Amino acid sequence: MTKESDILIVKDANGNLLADGDSVTVVKDLKVKGSSSMLKIGTKVKNIRLVEGDHNIDCKIDGFGPMKLKSEFVKKN
């Protein structure tokens, strides 16, 4: 993630640029903090929103609810 002249640039695990509204897929099993469940590889996430911070993707995942993800653990569809 870099910030050039007030434009947020976020890249996925493969280096592709991400934008608000994109759909992404989780590329690694992720533990969900505060829950005993895990996000599995291949979980599809639709309509992401990019935010500042180390967890720079804000999204809603079916079956899990609202969540923040790091862009290094997703790839663009």
ABEGO torsion letter per residue (X at the ends): XBBBGGBBBBBBAAGBBBBBGBBBBBABBBBBBGBABBBBBGBBBBGBBBBBEABABBBBBBGAEBBBBBAAABBBX
